[in-house]
Amino acid sequence: MCWGYQSSMPLLLNAILILWISTVGVQAFSYCNFPKINHGIIYGKEEPEELLPISIGEIYYYSCEYNFASPSRSFWTRIICTEQGWSPTPKCLRLCFFPSVENGHSASSGQTHLEGDIVQIVCDVGYSLPDNSDTISCLEDGWSSPPKCSSTNIECLLPVLKANVHVYPRQVKYKAGDVLQFSCGQKLTRVGPDSVQCYYFGWSPNFPTCKGQVQSCGQPPQLLNGKMKAVRKEEYGHGETVEYDCPPYFLMTGPKKVQCVDGEWTNLPTCVGQVKACGSVPHLKDGYARFSSLPLQHGVSVELSCRDTHTMIGNNVITCIDGMWTELPKCVETNQLKSCRRPILHTETLMNLLVREYNHSARINYRCLGKVRRMQSICINGKWYPEQDCRERWREFCPPPPQIPNAQNMLTTVNYHNKAKVAVLCKENYVLLGPREIVCKNGQWQSLPQCIESTQYCGPPPPISNGDISSFPLSVYPPGSTVQYRCQSFYELRGSIDVICRNGQWSEPPKCIDPCIISEGNMNKNNIQLRGKDIKKLYVKTGDFVEFECKWPYKAKTSMQSFRTLCQEGKFEYPMCE
């Protein structure tokens, strides 16, 4: 009987301990419970069978299941037991991969988003969204229903042309996205672009003229914070171009080339210095990044790879552009790659194709009627790129980029290669609605943003050191929008956690105050150690006290009050013993 009583004592004491902790509260006794994380796994630790309190200062690491991520998006996330509980709060959020939107795309460059993020949709040229339906939300069970980009009825009329200016194709009306090409009569020189495009705001750029004589240009102007990529000459002929470059961590907006047009240089680009760094590399499903150290500044590129069993579709390098990552590729199971059907033959296309299906990465050659040059297409996961088409709308070059209303001047007559991008900068008191860059695709400029008055809207919230906003950043916010900030672990948030968009300006953002880091070297030098419950305390928030004591057999050299010191914005005084 006594034996049975004694053997049940540990269980009884454990039950009393559990009741005591749960009744009084774990935080009151400066302990943490074992972290339970939905869709998460604690690294190297198993949940104990009985409730065992975890001491202040204990550090754990956790990772999230597939399709989930921690708020920091790190593969392993570090948490520490503090007097207020686990910091940062361990949780795994749903990871949403941006869905395909027919005739549209995301306003941001990032392709992966966390639960709670709201992402803006931008339609391609010639398409528009219904009112108040330009966003989708990443929810616990995935994306909300994506909006649909519908065809618009935007039209441009045939312009009144000056003498000796010929246009192709010639018709009465043109749709948004249509391109006009110009040429001059015999012995005349074109002054201006060789092509223009129809947009929602009309034709852009301005139409050319034809002249019998043109002027040369002197030396091109200097670019503030930038430089020319070639050696300067004394004189430049009509039509000659000069390319500029911005230094690292600067963003170039506007066309990177200027051109001599009848004695005058077209507008210079701008090197913008206040650009944002990017957060951690976005998660690539069935793939990984070869480099991911922080911070990842503007202009930094990261190489991505797929698992051995998968094949990459898209560019294997992503680049940080003003806080946003360029488009993420996809990793498709190699044995699931789709083949391409034999292309449909057009009357203006000459091809000799005998095979009905072509495997992924297969190439075919074709030639358009009346053309000498052969064209090539490649099969990529079931689709031909580029599509075999000899119509003029599939051009290798785009017209000069458009002058978007209320954007800084982008006057140029230089054509751009397919897939080229140009960053847009709005005039003062205007903010950018949509993507930062416009893209040349199949002879047309796509992804056009708008510059809207900043007095109905705000741009992205201001960045803060050692902290960030808790939601995915948008390019523009309507008046009255509220955004919350959070600080990194152990940094103390000072000020309002919320900022509000009013009259085109954000309210004052908070600051993240440095914690105090307890140095074992400094303690050894002063012959001191942490006292009592603070033995494992390595970080102290500003405004908190930390207590020390002398190592045996040393005696206090400074006052007894100095052994209980206050952390103030990352600094405190160590007591001394001798």
C-alpha positions as CSV (number, residue, x, y, z in Angstrom):
1,M,0.0,0.0,0.0
2,C,2.8,2.4,0.9
3,W,4.6,1.4,-2.3
4,G,1.6,2.4,-4.4
5,Y,1.3,5.7,-2.5
6,Q,4.9,6.6,-3.0
7,S,4.9,5.7,-6.7
8,S,1.9,8.0,-7.4
9,M,3.6,11.0,-5.7
10,P,5.4,12.3,-8.8
11,L,2.1,12.2,-10.8
12,L,0.3,14.0,-8.0
13,L,3.0,16.7,-7.7
14,N,2.9,17.1,-11.5
15,A,-0.9,17.5,-11.5
16,I,-0.6,20.1,-8.7
17,L,2.1,21.9,-10.7
18,I,-0.1,21.9,-13.8
19,L,-3.1,23.2,-11.8
20,W,-0.9,25.9,-10.1
21,I,0.5,27.2,-13.4
22,S,-2.8,27.1,-15.3
23,T,-4.6,28.9,-12.4
24,V,-2.1,31.6,-11.6
25,G,-0.9,32.1,-15.2
26,V,2.3,31.1,-16.9
27,Q,3.3,34.7,-17.7
28,A,3.2,35.7,-14.0
29,F,5.9,33.1,-13.4
30,S,8.0,34.0,-16.5
31,Y,7.7,30.7,-18.2
32,C,6.5,29.7,-21.7
33,N,4.4,26.7,-22.7
34,F,5.7,24.4,-25.5
35,P,4.7,26.2,-28.7
36,K,1.8,24.7,-30.7
37,I,1.8,25.9,-34.3
38,N,-0.9,25.0,-36.8
39,H,0.9,23.8,-40.0
40,G,4.3,24.2,-38.2
41,I,7.0,21.9,-36.9
42,I,9.4,22.7,-34.0
43,Y,13.0,21.9,-35.0
44,G,14.7,19.2,-33.0
45,K,12.1,19.2,-30.2
46,E,9.1,16.9,-29.5
47,E,6.1,18.0,-27.4
48,P,6.5,16.6,-23.9
49,E,3.8,14.3,-22.6
50,E,3.3,16.4,-19.5
51,L,3.2,20.2,-19.2
52,L,6.8,21.3,-18.6
53,P,7.4,25.1,-18.4
54,I,10.1,26.5,-20.6
55,S,12.5,29.0,-19.1
56,I,13.0,32.7,-20.1
57,G,15.7,32.9,-22.8
58,E,15.2,29.5,-24.3
59,I,15.5,29.6,-28.1
60,Y,13.5,27.4,-30.4
61,Y,13.3,27.2,-34.2
62,Y,10.3,26.2,-36.3
63,S,9.5,25.7,-40.0
64,C,6.2,25.6,-41.8
65,E,4.5,22.9,-43.9
66,Y,4.3,23.1,-47.6
67,N,2.2,26.0,-48.9
68,F,2.6,27.8,-45.5
69,A,5.2,30.3,-44.3
70,S,6.2,32.2,-41.2
71,P,5.6,36.0,-41.3
72,S,9.3,36.5,-42.0
73,R,9.1,33.9,-44.8
74,S,12.4,32.3,-43.5
75,F,12.8,28.6,-43.9
76,W,13.8,28.3,-40.2
77,T,12.3,31.0,-37.9
78,R,13.9,31.7,-34.5
79,I,11.7,32.4,-31.5
80,I,12.7,33.1,-27.9
81,C,10.8,32.7,-24.6
82,T,10.3,36.1,-23.1
83,E,8.4,37.5,-20.1
84,Q,5.5,38.3,-22.5
85,G,5.6,34.8,-24.1
86,W,7.2,33.6,-27.4
87,S,8.7,36.4,-29.5
88,P,7.9,36.8,-32.3
89,T,4.6,34.9,-32.0
90,P,5.1,31.6,-33.8
91,K,2.6,31.1,-36.6
92,C,2.3,29.6,-40.1
93,L,0.3,31.6,-42.7
94,R,-1.2,30.4,-45.9
95,L,1.1,31.0,-48.9
96,C,-0.8,32.1,-52.0
97,F,0.8,31.8,-55.5
98,F,-0.4,34.5,-57.8
99,P,-3.1,33.0,-60.1
100,S,-3.2,33.6,-63.8
101,V,-5.5,36.5,-64.7
102,E,-6.7,36.4,-68.2
103,N,-5.7,39.6,-70.0
104,G,-4.2,41.0,-66.8
105,H,-1.5,40.6,-64.2
106,S,-0.4,41.7,-60.7
107,A,0.5,45.3,-60.0
108,S,3.5,44.1,-58.0
109,S,6.5,42.0,-59.2
110,G,6.2,39.4,-56.4
111,Q,4.4,36.2,-57.2
112,T,4.0,34.7,-53.7
113,H,1.9,36.3,-51.0
114,L,1.0,35.6,-47.4
115,E,-2.4,35.2,-45.8
116,G,-3.9,38.7,-45.3
117,D,-2.1,40.3,-48.3
118,I,-4.2,42.3,-50.8
119,V,-2.9,42.4,-54.3
120,Q,-3.8,44.8,-57.1
121,I,-4.8,43.7,-60.6
122,V,-3.8,45.6,-63.7
123,C,-5.4,44.8,-67.1
124,D,-3.4,44.6,-70.4
125,V,-3.8,47.2,-73.1
126,G,-7.3,47.3,-74.5
127,Y,-8.9,45.6,-71.4
128,S,-10.4,47.1,-68.2
129,L,-11.9,46.0,-64.8
130,P,-15.4,46.6,-63.5
131,D,-15.5,49.4,-60.9
132,N,-14.2,48.6,-57.4
133,S,-13.0,45.1,-58.3
134,D,-9.3,45.6,-58.9
135,T,-7.9,43.6,-55.9
136,I,-7.8,40.0,-54.7
137,S,-7.0,38.8,-51.2
138,C,-4.9,35.9,-49.9
139,L,-7.2,34.1,-47.5
140,E,-6.8,31.1,-45.2
141,D,-8.1,28.8,-47.9
142,G,-6.4,30.5,-50.8
143,W,-7.2,33.4,-53.1
144,S,-10.6,35.2,-53.2
145,S,-12.2,35.2,-56.7
146,P,-9.9,37.0,-59.2
147,P,-11.5,39.9,-61.1
148,K,-12.0,39.6,-64.9
149,C,-10.4,41.9,-67.4
150,S,-12.9,42.6,-70.1
151,S,-12.3,44.1,-73.6
152,T,-12.8,47.9,-73.9
153,N,-14.1,49.9,-76.8
154,I,-11.3,52.5,-76.8
155,E,-10.6,53.7,-80.3
156,C,-8.1,56.1,-81.9
157,L,-8.9,58.0,-85.1
158,L,-6.5,58.2,-88.1
159,P,-4.5,61.4,-87.5
160,V,-4.2,64.3,-89.8
161,L,-0.8,63.7,-91.4
162,K,1.7,66.3,-92.6
163,A,2.9,66.4,-96.2
164,N,5.1,63.5,-97.4
165,V,4.3,61.4,-94.3
166,H,3.1,57.9,-95.2
167,V,1.4,55.6,-92.7
168,Y,0.7,51.8,-92.5
169,P,-1.8,50.3,-92.0
170,R,-4.1,53.0,-93.2
171,Q,-7.7,52.7,-91.8
172,V,-10.4,55.0,-90.3
173,K,-10.3,53.7,-86.7
174,Y,-7.9,51.8,-84.5
175,K,-8.2,49.8,-81.3
176,A,-6.2,50.3,-78.1
177,G,-2.9,48.5,-78.7
178,D,-2.8,49.1,-82.4
179,V,0.5,50.3,-83.8
180,L,1.0,52.8,-86.7
181,Q,4.2,52.8,-88.8
182,F,5.5,55.8,-90.6
183,S,7.8,56.5,-93.6
184,C,8.9,59.5,-95.6
185,G,8.8,60.3,-99.2
186,Q,12.0,60.0,-101.4
187,K,15.0,62.1,-100.3
188,L,13.3,63.2,-97.1
189,T,14.4,62.4,-93.5
190,R,12.0,61.3,-90.8
191,V,12.1,63.6,-87.7
192,G,10.4,61.8,-84.8
193,P,9.4,58.1,-84.1
194,D,8.9,55.5,-86.9
195,S,5.8,54.1,-85.1
196,V,3.3,55.1,-82.5
197,Q,0.7,53.2,-80.4
198,C,-3.0,53.7,-79.5
199,Y,-3.6,53.9,-75.8
200,Y,-6.6,54.8,-73.6
201,F,-5.4,58.4,-73.7
202,G,-4.8,58.5,-77.5
203,W,-1.8,58.1,-79.7
204,S,1.7,58.3,-78.2
205,P,4.4,59.5,-78.8
206,N,3.8,62.5,-81.1
207,F,3.7,61.9,-84.8
208,P,6.8,62.5,-87.0
209,T,7.5,65.0,-89.7
210,C,9.6,64.7,-92.9
211,K,12.3,67.2,-93.7
212,G,14.7,67.8,-96.5
213,Q,17.6,68.9,-94.1
214,V,18.3,68.0,-90.5
215,Q,20.8,69.3,-87.9
216,S,23.4,67.4,-85.9
217,C,23.8,67.7,-82.1
218,G,26.6,68.8,-79.8
219,Q,27.6,66.8,-76.7
220,P,24.8,65.1,-74.8
221,P,23.8,66.5,-71.4
222,Q,25.1,65.1,-68.2
223,L,22.9,62.9,-66.0
224,L,22.6,63.7,-62.3
225,N,23.8,60.6,-60.3
226,G,24.4,58.7,-63.6
227,K,26.9,58.5,-66.5
228,M,27.2,57.8,-70.2
229,K,28.2,54.3,-71.2
230,A,30.3,55.4,-74.2
231,V,33.1,57.9,-74.8
232,R,31.9,61.4,-75.6
233,K,32.2,62.8,-79.1
234,E,32.3,66.4,-80.3
235,E,29.4,66.0,-82.6
236,Y,26.5,63.5,-83.1
237,G,24.5,63.1,-86.3
238,H,20.7,63.0,-86.5
239,G,19.3,59.7,-85.3
240,E,22.4,58.8,-83.2
241,T,21.8,57.5,-79.7
242,V,23.7,57.6,-76.4
243,E,23.0,55.2,-73.5
244,Y,23.2,56.1,-69.8
245,D,23.6,54.1,-66.7
246,C,22.7,54.6,-63.0
247,P,25.0,53.5,-60.1
248,P,24.2,50.5,-57.9
249,Y,21.1,50.9,-55.6
250,F,19.7,53.6,-58.0
251,L,16.6,53.0,-60.1
252,M,16.5,54.4,-63.7
253,T,13.2,55.8,-64.7
254,G,12.4,56.8,-68.3
255,P,14.2,55.7,-71.5
256,K,17.8,54.7,-70.9
257,K,18.8,56.1,-74.3
258,V,18.7,59.7,-75.6
259,Q,18.7,60.4,-79.3
260,C,19.8,63.4,-81.4
261,V,16.7,64.6,-83.3
262,D,17.3,67.4,-85.7
263,G,19.8,69.2,-83.5
264,E,18.2,68.5,-80.1
265,W,18.6,65.7,-77.6
266,T,15.5,63.8,-76.4
267,N,14.8,63.8,-72.6
268,L,17.3,62.4,-70.1
269,P,16.3,59.5,-67.8
270,T,16.3,59.9,-64.0
271,C,18.4,58.1,-61.4
272,V,16.2,57.7,-58.3
273,G,18.2,57.0,-55.2
274,Q,15.5,56.5,-52.6
275,V,14.7,52.9,-53.5
276,K,13.8,50.0,-51.2
277,A,15.5,46.8,-50.4
278,C,13.6,43.5,-50.9
279,G,12.7,41.1,-48.1
280,S,13.6,37.5,-48.2
281,V,13.6,35.6,-51.5
282,P,10.0,34.5,-52.4
283,H,9.3,30.8,-52.0
284,L,9.6,28.9,-55.2
285,K,7.3,25.8,-55.2
286,D,9.5,22.7,-55.8
287,G,12.6,24.9,-56.1
288,Y,15.1,26.9,-54.0
289,A,17.3,30.0,-54.1
290,R,21.1,29.7,-54.4
291,F,21.6,33.0,-52.4
292,S,19.4,34.5,-49.8
293,S,21.4,36.7,-47.3
294,L,19.8,39.9,-46.2
295,P,19.4,42.8,-46.9
296,L,18.8,42.3,-50.7
297,Q,19.3,45.8,-52.1
298,H,17.7,47.2,-55.2
299,G,19.4,45.8,-58.3
300,V,20.5,42.6,-56.6
301,S,19.8,39.4,-58.5
302,V,19.2,35.9,-57.1
303,E,19.6,32.6,-59.1
304,L,16.8,30.0,-58.6
305,S,16.9,26.3,-59.3
306,C,14.3,23.5,-59.4
307,R,14.5,20.1,-57.8
308,D,16.1,17.4,-59.8
309,T,12.7,15.9,-60.7
310,H,11.4,19.3,-62.0
311,T,12.1,21.6,-65.0
312,M,12.1,25.4,-64.7
313,I,9.6,27.4,-66.9
314,G,10.7,31.0,-67.1
315,N,13.7,33.0,-66.1
316,N,16.0,31.4,-63.5
317,V,17.1,34.8,-62.2
318,I,14.9,37.2,-60.3
319,T,15.9,40.8,-59.5
320,C,15.0,43.2,-56.6
321,I,13.5,46.3,-58.2
322,D,12.6,49.0,-55.7
323,G,11.4,46.6,-53.0
324,M,9.7,44.1,-55.4
325,W,11.0,40.9,-56.9
326,T,10.6,40.4,-60.7
327,E,8.4,37.6,-62.0
328,L,9.0,34.2,-60.3
329,P,9.5,31.2,-62.7
330,K,7.7,27.9,-62.2
331,C,9.0,24.4,-61.4
332,V,7.0,21.8,-63.3
333,E,7.5,18.0,-62.8
334,T,9.6,16.9,-65.8
335,N,7.4,13.9,-66.5
336,Q,4.3,16.2,-66.5
337,L,5.6,18.7,-69.1
338,K,3.1,19.2,-71.9
339,S,3.9,18.7,-75.6
340,C,2.9,21.2,-78.3
341,R,0.6,20.4,-81.2
342,R,1.6,21.1,-84.7
343,P,0.9,24.8,-85.4
344,I,-2.0,25.9,-87.5
345,L,-0.7,27.0,-90.9
346,H,-1.5,30.5,-92.0
347,T,-1.5,31.3,-95.7
348,E,1.2,33.9,-95.2
349,T,3.5,31.3,-93.4
350,L,5.8,28.8,-95.1
351,M,6.5,25.7,-93.0
352,N,7.2,22.1,-93.8
353,L,6.0,20.2,-90.6
354,L,5.4,16.5,-90.7
355,V,5.2,15.7,-87.0
356,R,1.8,16.1,-85.2
357,E,3.3,16.7,-81.7
358,Y,6.5,18.3,-80.4
359,N,8.1,17.7,-77.0
360,H,8.9,20.4,-74.5
361,S,11.9,22.5,-75.7
362,A,11.6,21.4,-79.3
363,R,12.2,24.1,-81.9
364,I,10.7,24.7,-85.3
365,N,11.7,27.1,-88.1
366,Y,9.3,29.0,-90.5
367,R,9.4,31.8,-93.0
368,C,6.8,34.5,-93.8
369,L,5.8,35.0,-97.4
370,G,7.8,37.7,-99.0
371,K,10.4,37.6,-96.3
372,V,13.9,36.1,-96.5
373,R,14.7,35.8,-92.8
374,R,13.7,32.5,-91.1
375,M,11.8,32.7,-87.8
376,Q,12.0,30.3,-84.9
377,S,9.6,29.1,-82.2
378,I,10.2,26.9,-79.1
379,C,7.7,24.6,-77.4
380,I,7.5,25.5,-73.7
381,N,5.2,23.3,-71.6
382,G,2.5,23.0,-74.3
383,K,2.7,26.5,-75.9
384,W,4.8,28.0,-78.7
385,Y,6.9,31.0,-77.9
386,P,6.6,33.2,-79.9
387,E,3.4,32.1,-81.6
388,Q,3.9,31.5,-85.4
389,D,2.2,34.5,-86.9
390,C,3.3,36.8,-89.8
391,R,0.9,39.5,-89.1
392,E,2.4,42.9,-88.4
393,R,1.2,43.1,-84.8
394,W,3.8,40.4,-83.9
395,R,6.9,42.7,-84.1
396,E,10.3,42.3,-82.7
397,F,10.3,45.9,-81.6
398,C,7.9,48.2,-79.8
399,P,7.4,51.9,-80.7
400,P,9.1,54.5,-78.4
401,P,7.5,54.2,-74.9
402,P,4.4,56.4,-74.4
403,Q,4.2,59.7,-72.6
404,I,1.8,58.6,-69.8
405,P,-0.4,61.5,-68.6
406,N,1.1,63.2,-65.5
407,A,4.3,61.2,-65.6
408,Q,7.7,62.8,-66.0
409,N,8.8,63.4,-69.6
410,M,9.7,60.3,-71.5
411,L,10.2,61.9,-74.9
412,T,12.2,59.6,-77.2
413,T,12.2,58.3,-80.7
414,V,14.1,55.1,-79.9
415,N,12.4,51.7,-80.5
416,Y,12.7,48.9,-77.9
417,H,13.3,45.2,-78.2
418,N,10.7,42.6,-77.2
419,K,10.6,42.1,-73.3
420,A,12.3,45.4,-72.7
421,K,11.1,47.3,-69.6
422,V,11.0,51.0,-68.8
423,A,10.3,52.4,-65.3
424,V,7.8,55.2,-64.9
425,L,8.1,58.2,-62.5
426,C,5.1,60.4,-61.8
427,K,5.3,64.2,-61.6
428,E,5.3,65.9,-58.2
429,N,1.9,65.6,-56.3
430,Y,1.0,62.4,-58.3
431,V,1.4,58.8,-57.3
432,L,1.7,55.7,-59.4
433,L,-1.3,53.4,-59.7
434,G,-0.2,50.1,-61.1
435,P,3.2,48.5,-61.8
436,R,6.4,50.6,-61.7
437,E,7.5,49.3,-65.2
438,I,5.9,49.1,-68.6
439,V,6.8,46.0,-70.7
440,C,7.4,45.6,-74.4
441,K,5.5,42.5,-75.5
442,N,4.9,41.4,-79.1
443,G,5.3,44.9,-80.5
444,Q,3.1,46.6,-77.9
445,W,3.7,48.3,-74.6
446,Q,1.8,46.5,-71.9
447,S,1.2,47.0,-68.1
448,L,0.5,50.7,-68.3
449,P,0.1,52.4,-64.9
450,Q,-1.6,55.7,-64.2
451,C,-0.3,58.8,-62.4
452,I,-3.2,60.0,-60.2
453,E,-3.3,63.1,-57.9
454,S,-1.9,62.3,-54.5
455,T,-4.6,64.5,-52.7
456,Q,-7.5,61.1,-53.2
457,Y,-4.3,58.7,-52.7
458,C,-0.9,57.8,-51.0
459,G,2.1,55.9,-52.3
460,P,3.6,53.0,-50.3
461,P,4.0,53.6,-46.6
462,P,7.4,55.0,-45.5
463,P,10.0,52.4,-44.5
464,I,11.4,52.2,-41.0
465,S,14.6,50.7,-39.6
466,N,14.4,47.3,-38.0
467,G,10.7,47.0,-38.9
468,D,8.2,46.7,-41.7
469,I,4.4,46.9,-42.4
470,S,2.5,43.7,-41.5
471,S,0.7,43.4,-44.9
472,F,1.9,43.2,-48.5
473,P,2.7,46.7,-49.8
474,L,0.5,48.2,-52.5
475,S,1.7,50.7,-55.1
476,V,-1.1,53.1,-54.1
477,Y,-3.6,53.5,-51.2
478,P,-6.9,55.4,-51.2
479,P,-7.5,58.1,-48.6
480,G,-8.4,56.8,-45.1
481,S,-6.3,53.6,-45.6
482,T,-4.7,52.3,-42.4
483,V,-1.5,50.2,-42.3
484,Q,0.1,48.6,-39.3
485,Y,3.8,48.3,-38.5
486,R,5.7,45.7,-36.6
487,C,9.3,45.5,-35.3
488,Q,11.8,42.7,-35.5
489,S,12.3,40.5,-32.4
490,F,13.4,42.4,-29.2
491,Y,13.0,45.9,-30.9
492,E,10.6,48.1,-29.0
493,L,7.9,49.8,-31.1
494,R,7.7,53.5,-30.1
495,G,4.8,55.6,-31.5
496,S,1.5,54.6,-33.1
497,I,1.4,51.1,-34.5
498,D,-1.0,52.5,-37.2
499,V,-0.3,55.0,-40.0
500,I,-3.2,56.6,-41.9
501,C,-3.3,58.0,-45.4
502,R,-4.6,61.6,-45.3
503,N,-4.4,64.3,-48.0
504,G,-1.8,62.3,-50.0
505,Q,0.5,61.9,-46.9
506,W,1.0,59.2,-44.4
507,S,0.9,60.0,-40.7
508,E,4.1,59.8,-38.7
509,P,5.4,56.1,-38.7
510,P,6.6,54.5,-35.4
511,K,10.3,53.8,-34.6
512,C,11.8,50.4,-33.6
513,I,14.1,51.1,-30.7
514,D,17.3,49.0,-30.3
515,P,17.4,46.3,-27.6
516,C,20.4,45.9,-25.3
517,I,22.6,42.9,-26.0
518,I,24.3,41.5,-22.9
519,S,27.9,40.7,-23.7
520,E,29.6,37.8,-22.0
521,G,32.9,39.4,-22.7
522,N,32.0,42.6,-20.9
523,M,30.6,40.6,-18.0
524,N,33.9,38.6,-17.7
525,K,35.9,41.8,-17.9
526,N,33.9,43.3,-15.0
527,N,33.8,40.1,-13.0
528,I,30.0,40.0,-13.0
529,Q,27.2,37.6,-14.0
530,L,23.4,37.7,-14.5
531,R,21.4,37.3,-11.3
532,G,18.8,34.7,-10.5
533,K,16.1,34.3,-13.1
534,D,18.0,36.5,-15.6
535,I,20.7,33.9,-16.0
536,K,19.8,33.1,-19.7
537,K,18.7,36.6,-20.6
538,L,20.6,37.7,-23.7
539,Y,18.5,40.6,-25.0
540,V,16.8,43.3,-23.0
541,K,14.1,45.6,-24.5
542,T,14.4,49.3,-24.0
543,G,12.7,50.4,-20.7
544,D,13.4,47.0,-19.0
545,F,15.8,46.4,-16.1
546,V,18.4,43.7,-15.9
547,E,20.1,42.6,-12.7
548,F,23.7,41.5,-12.1
549,E,25.8,40.1,-9.3
550,C,29.5,39.6,-8.6
551,K,31.2,36.4,-9.5
552,W,32.6,34.6,-6.5
553,P,34.9,35.7,-4.8
554,Y,34.8,39.2,-6.2
555,K,33.2,42.2,-4.3
556,A,31.2,45.2,-5.7
557,K,33.3,48.1,-6.9
558,T,30.3,50.3,-8.0
559,S,27.2,51.2,-6.0
560,M,24.6,48.6,-5.2
561,Q,22.1,50.5,-7.4
562,S,24.3,50.0,-10.4
563,F,23.7,46.2,-10.2
564,R,20.1,46.8,-11.4
565,T,20.5,48.8,-14.6
566,L,18.0,50.2,-17.1
567,C,18.2,49.5,-20.9
568,Q,17.8,52.8,-22.8
569,E,17.6,52.6,-26.6
570,G,20.2,49.8,-26.8
571,K,22.6,51.1,-24.2
572,F,23.2,50.5,-20.5
573,E,26.0,50.6,-17.9
574,Y,27.7,47.5,-16.6
575,P,28.4,47.4,-12.9
576,M,32.0,46.3,-11.8
577,C,33.4,43.9,-9.2
578,E,37.0,43.5,-8.0
